Structure formats: structure tokens, C-alpha cells
Amino acid sequence: MITTGWIRGVYPVRSVAEAALERGDLFVMEEDARIVGAALINQIQVDVYQDAPWEFCALPEEVCVLHTLVISPKVNRNGFGKQFVRFYEEYARAHHLTELRMDTNARNELAIVPTVFNGIPNVQLVLLEKHL
């Protein structure tokens, strides 16, 4: 069973993608003319990032954040997630952003921050970072 910790109708919802499309920070991955993945890449840090014990101090203008990465379960385990993260790193470098940040549920932990996240209660938000 594939699980993300997301709740249908709470997060993510259509308006999240529409707002990202409007801002120009919604990215999709295609293969054979079909969308196999999508994510938001921007500098918007969620509020709990402020008190996180990041290893590298960074000004907001130095940070690039990957949000809401999703790979279609129809193509899962084909390396698309790794390719998307590699694109994210390249995007950050091209825009002279030196700190990469993302979060996920409880794996690969730097810190786990309990929070209500985008309307989802009792989330254990895992914070990740990479210095370029």
C-alpha cells in the first residue's frame, strides 16, 4: 500500500496546484506525453521551519524549498523521484540558491517537528536540508 500522509480534500487540494501554477512554481515531469510527477519548487518556507534546528543558517533569499512532490503510483520505482530531486538541485543552483529544504513524513530525519500541517492534525513533519 502506498501512503503519503495526505488527506483527500484537506491537502493537497486543487487550489494548491492552481496557486502554484499562477505563481509559476508548479513543475511537472513527463514521460511519453503523460505526467508522471509534479512538485512545487519555490522559496516559501512553512512556519515551523523558523524554529527548526537547521545545520546551516541561511537567509530566506538563499533557500529553495521542494513541496508536495508526488510521483504517479503507476510509474513508482522507476527513479522518477530521484530525477525530480536532481532537477530541484539543478534549479536551485541555476538560481544561486545555496540551501535546499524539504519535509516529509517520518523518514530520513534531521528533525521531527510536531504540527498541524495544512489542516492535517498530528503530523510529525520531518525536516531535510542540503547545503550546495
N, C-alpha and C positions, 0 to 999 in steps of 0.2 A: 504494500500500500504506500502510495506517495502522499506525503503530508507537508504542508508549508507553515501551518500555524495560523494561516489567514482564515477569516470568517467571511463566507459569502454574504454580500450585502453590507458588510461593515468596512472591510479593507482587504484588497484594493477594490475600488468601485470605478465605474466608467468615468466619473468626473475627475478622478486622479489622472487617468490617461489623457483626458481632454485638456486638463490644465497643463500637463507636461507638453503636450503637442503644441498648445498655444505659446508656451514659453520657449519651445524649441529644444527641450532636453529629453524628449522621448526617443529612444533608439530601438530599432528592431533589427533582428538578424534573419536573413532569408537564405533558403536553400531550395533550388529547383522551383523558384517563383512562389514559395509558400513561406509564411512567417514561422520560424522555429523558436524564436526567443525575443524577449523585449526587456527593457530596463530604463530607468531614469538615471541620467548622469548629470549632476549639477553641483552647486556649492551650498545647497541648502542642508544645514545640519539640524537634526531633530534636537529638541530641547534637552534631552538627557545627555547629549554629547558634551554639554558645557561642564558638567561635573565629573566626567569620566576621567579615569587615571591614564590618559594617553601617554605613551612613552615619549613621543615627540611633540613639543609645544609648537603650535602653528597659528598664525594669524588666519582669520576666516578667509581672506583672499588667497591663501596658499593651499586651501583644502578642496579636494574633489571627492564627491560622495556618490556611491553607487546605491540606488534604491530599487526595490521591487523587482529584482532580477527574477525572471521566470523563463524556463525552457519547457517547451511542449513535452508532455509525457510521451507523446508519440515518437519522439526522437531522443528521449532521455538516454544517457550513457553513450552518446556519440561524441563527447568532447566539446559540445557547443557552449556549455557553461564556462569551461576553461578559456575557450576562444573569446567569449564575451568579456571575461575579466581581463584578458590580454588586451582587447580593444580599449577597455576602460583605462588601463595603464597608459597605453599609447596616446589616448585622447588627453589624459592629464599632462603627460609630457609635452605634447604639442601646444597645450595652453599654459605651459610654465607653472603648473600646479604641482607642488612637491609633496603633499601629504594626501594619501589615499585613505578614505574611511568608508566603512560599510558596517552593516549589522545583520545578524541572522539569529535564528533560534539557537539553543544551547549546543553548539559545536565550535571548535576552533577558537577558543576563548582567549581574549585579552582581559576582558572584564564582563561580568554579567550584571546588568542593571535592571532591577525590578521596576516595571512601569505599566501604565495603561497606554498602549501604543495605537494611535489612530483608531481609538474607540474599542480596542480589543483588551479586555481586562486580564490581569495576572500574567503579562508577558515577561519572560526573562530575556531581555534584549542582550545579545552577545555583540560586543564591540570589537571590530577588527581595524587594524591600520597598517600602512606600509609607507616607509619613507623612501622617496625616489632620489 
